[in-house]
Amino acid sequence: MSNVLENTVYSGPRPQAPNQRTTLKQLRQQHSNSKPIIMVTAYNYPSVVCIDMTGIDICLVGDSAYMMVQGHNTTLPITVDEMLVHYHIVARGA
């Protein structure tokens, strides 16, 4: 195990600066100007890094992760604790 901090070792894509993120105010303006709002679903770190780099407006993390990632037949039994795992993964990449 290395003593070097993770952020000095990893040289992958960097997330957008906070001033580049889409705000609710911007979404309202887009809606009122009839400009399409682009939303994509992501469940893992690599996907959300790509989404963040492209400037897509919204990244959705839904309960469908229970089926798409964990392989269950339905989303009904997923718990909040299980969803938090997916939320944290996506938030880390965004």
Buried (B, 14 or more C-beta within 10 A) or exposed (E): EEEEEEEEEEEEEEBEEEEEEBEEEEBEEBEEEEEEEEEBBBBBBEBBBBBBEEEBBEBEBBBBBBBBEEEEEEBEEBEEEEBEEBEEBBBEBB
